[in-house]
Amino acid sequence: MKPKTGIILMNIGTPKSPAPEDVGNYLNIFLMDKDVINLPFLLRWILVHLLIVPRRKHASAKKYQKIWLEQGSPL
């Protein structure tokens, strides 16, 4: 019998605002979770803080700005 596969969809949070610094803080917290990136701490820290967040926070902030509501994040 073939094992069944399931998918779980859940809200993992949102930045405080669509500003690049808030998006960067959110990405740092989210991506440093060992269940999100399953690497030893030092490798995960280098990947997140030196590669991913500096490169993605501005582009991601622009995308958040497009969907951000007056009341806050729609997510």
Order of alpha helices (4+ residues) and beta strands (2+ residues): alpha-alpha-alpha
